[in-house]
């Protein structure tokens, strides 16, 4: 008989569980718990405030904290890795596997904190993210493209996937033929699901959005012919090739928008308006009947952060 799981844990089959971290709203931010032959790994952790839920998922599945072998942030943005250090404190046998460009930020998160502070401000940092805990250097290792590790005989393989962030890798689970994609394969909010299936949109948050590089990373993921993608925002999606084509096309549209707005006097607002128009039209073609005002409200944070990231890309480009 399967164990009773908390409402924030969803069993996806083949030992994979999506843990809703509770960040911002329900079904917005997921960490993944992989269980195989009594051993476990976390992919992404959410913020420090998510740690009780991650530990609760272990307990509900009858796993001791020393059953966790790996903690794997896809990248070091705080909604993916902000709780990694606090979680590692609770997992005595776990090692962290992190992109080489992100390793120093997990060992010493002071620069990471300051960078996020500049974007969000002190009140939002305290409310949404909490304290960042350093990971002991001897418990953290850098990955590299093509590197594979074992979880009790289950192979997890890493791919370097820049474009959203230069410190981003994705994790291939050979058992399910699925990628844990962090933010590389975009966002798919369940509120936008229709009879056509899930919807997808890019995320261009500050500060390392690089459109051609991101598209190359997406094509690299698709080349493995995956059966599914495990998105941090949010959950497992199928129809991978179709979603990938839509995602690549939407990035093209954002590039056109960015070039058109490059010298606009109200560039930030113009980027927000343009994105909303692109996504609203795409959602209508997807069969979404949500009112435009509701779409704007649901995407408000993404439109703001995407505009910031696009501006940094335009200025750098």
Residue pairs with C-beta under 8 A, 6 or more apart in sequence:
2 11
3 60
3 61
3 62
4 60
5 11
5 17
5 57
5 60
5 61
6 53
6 56
6 57
6 60
8 19
8 20
8 21
8 22
8 53
8 56
8 57
9 17
9 18
9 19
9 20
9 33
9 53
9 56
9 57
9 60
10 17
10 18
10 20
10 235
11 17
12 18
12 230
12 236
13 176
14 175
14 176
15 34
15 35
15 36
15 154
15 175
16 32
16 33
16 34
16 35
16 173
16 176
16 178
16 230
16 236
17 32
17 33
17 34
17 35
17 57
17 61
18 30
18 31
18 32
18 230
18 234
18 235
18 236
19 30
19 31
19 32
19 33
19 46
19 50
19 53
19 54
19 57
20 26
20 27
20 28
20 29
20 30
20 53
20 234
21 29
21 30
21 31
21 45
21 46
21 47
21 49
21 50
21 53
21 54
21 79
21 83
22 29
22 46
22 49
22 50
22 53
23 29
23 46
23 47
23 49
23 50
23 79
23 128
24 128
24 301
27 189
27 190
27 234
27 235
28 189
28 233
28 234
29 46
29 50
29 79
29 232
29 233
29 234
30 44
30 46
30 230
30 231
30 232
30 233
30 234
30 235
31 42
31 43
31 44
31 45
31 46
31 50
31 54
31 232
32 42
32 43
32 44
32 180
32 230
33 40
33 41
33 42
33 54
33 57
33 58
33 61
34 40
34 41
34 42
34 43
34 151
34 154
34 156
34 173
35 61
35 63
36 151
36 152
36 153
36 154
36 175
37 152
37 153
37 154
38 63
38 67
38 152
39 67
39 68
39 69
39 151
39 152
40 58
40 63
40 67
40 68
40 69
40 151
41 68
41 69
41 70
41 71
41 72
41 151
41 156
42 54
42 68
42 70
42 71
42 72
42 87
42 94
43 72
43 74
43 171
43 180
43 230
44 72
44 73
44 74
44 80
44 81
44 180
44 182
44 232
45 51
45 54
45 71
45 73
45 80
45 81
45 82
45 83
45 84
45 87
46 53
46 54
46 79
46 80
46 82
46 83
47 78
47 79
47 82
47 83
47 128
47 129
47 130
48 82
48 83
48 85
48 86
48 129
48 130
48 131
48 132
48 133
49 83
49 128
49 129
49 130
50 83
51 83
51 86
51 87
51 90
54 83
54 87
55 65
55 87
55 90
58 64
58 65
58 67
58 68
65 90
65 91
65 92
66 91
66 92
66 93
67 93
68 91
68 93
68 94
69 93
69 94
69 95
69 151
69 152
70 94
70 95
70 96
70 97
70 149
70 151
70 156
71 84
71 87
71 88
71 91
71 94
71 95
71 96
71 97
72 96
72 97
72 98
72 156
72 171
72 180
73 80
73 81
73 84
73 96
73 98
73 102
73 106
74 80
74 81
74 168
74 169
74 170
74 171
74 180
74 181
74 182
74 183
74 184
74 232
75 81
75 99
75 102
75 164
75 165
75 167
75 168
75 169
75 182
75 183
76 98
76 99
76 102
76 105
76 106
76 112
76 165
76 167
77 165
77 183
77 205
78 112
78 116
78 129
78 132
79 232
80 182
80 183
80 232
81 98
81 102
81 106
82 129
82 130
82 132
83 130
84 96
84 106
84 135
85 106
85 109
85 132
85 133
85 134
85 135
86 131
86 133
87 94
88 94
88 96
88 133
88 135
88 136
88 139
89 133
94 139
95 139
95 140
95 141
96 106
96 135
96 139
96 140
96 141
97 140
97 141
97 142
97 143
97 149
97 158
98 106
98 140
98 141
98 142
98 143
98 167
99 142
99 143
99 160
99 167
99 168
99 169
100 142
100 143
100 144
100 167
101 166
101 167
102 167
103 140
103 141
103 142
105 111
105 112
105 167
106 134
106 135
106 140
107 134
107 135
107 136
107 137
107 140
108 134
109 132
109 133
109 134
112 132
113 125
113 132
115 207
116 125
116 129
117 125
119 206
119 305
119 308
120 128
120 129
143 158
143 169
144 158
144 160
145 158
145 159
145 160
145 169
146 157
146 158
146 159
147 157
147 158
148 155
148 156
148 157
148 158
149 155
149 156
150 156
154 173
154 174
154 175
155 174
155 175
156 171
156 172
156 173
156 174
157 171
157 172
157 174
158 169
158 170
158 171
158 172
159 169
159 170
159 171
159 172
159 179
159 217
159 220
159 221
160 168
160 169
161 168
161 169
161 170
161 181
161 182
161 184
161 217
161 220
161 221
162 168
162 208
162 210
162 213
162 214
162 217
163 184
163 209
163 210
163 211
163 212
163 213
163 214
163 215
163 216
163 217
163 218
164 182
164 183
164 184
164 203
164 204
164 205
164 208
164 209
164 214
164 217
165 183
165 208
166 208
167 208
168 182
168 183
168 184
168 217
169 182
170 179
170 180
170 181
170 182
170 184
170 185
170 217
170 221
171 179
171 180
172 178
172 179
172 180
172 224
172 226
173 179
173 180
173 230
176 227
176 228
177 224
177 225
177 226
177 227
177 228
178 226
178 227
178 228
178 229
178 230
178 236
179 185
179 221
179 224
179 226
179 229
179 230
180 230
181 221
181 229
181 230
181 231
181 232
182 232
183 203
183 205
183 232
183 233
184 214
184 217
184 218
184 221
185 200
185 218
185 221
185 229
185 231
185 243
185 244
185 247
186 200
186 201
186 202
186 203
186 231
186 243
186 247
186 250
187 200
187 201
187 202
187 203
187 231
187 233
187 234
187 302
188 198
188 199
188 200
188 201
188 231
188 233
188 234
188 235
188 237
188 243
189 199
189 233
189 234
189 298
190 198
190 234
190 235
191 290
191 298
192 198
192 199
192 283
192 286
192 288
192 290
193 199
194 286
194 287
194 288
195 287
196 286
196 287
197 237
197 238
197 239
197 242
198 237
198 238
198 239
198 243
199 282
199 283
199 286
199 288
200 237
200 243
200 246
200 247
200 250
201 247
201 250
201 279
201 282
201 302
202 214
202 247
202 250
202 251
202 254
202 306
203 233
203 302
203 305
203 306
204 254
204 305
204 306
204 309
204 310
204 313
205 305
205 306
205 308
205 309
206 305
206 308
206 309
206 312
207 309
207 312
209 309
209 310
209 312
209 313
210 313
211 251
211 254
211 255
211 313
214 251
215 248
215 251
218 244
218 247
218 248
219 244
219 248
221 229
221 244
222 240
222 241
222 244
226 240
227 238
227 240
228 236
228 237
228 238
228 240
229 236
229 237
229 240
229 243
230 236
231 237
237 243
246 282
250 278
250 279
250 282
253 278
254 275
254 278
254 306
254 310
257 271
257 274
257 275
257 278
257 310
258 271
258 310
258 313
258 314
259 314
260 274
261 267
261 270
261 271
261 274
261 314
262 314
264 270
267 311
267 314
268 307
268 308
268 311
271 306
271 307
271 310
271 311
272 303
272 304
272 306
272 307
275 299
275 303
275 306
275 307
276 295
276 296
276 299
276 303
279 295
279 299
280 292
280 295
283 290
283 295
288 295
290 298
296 303
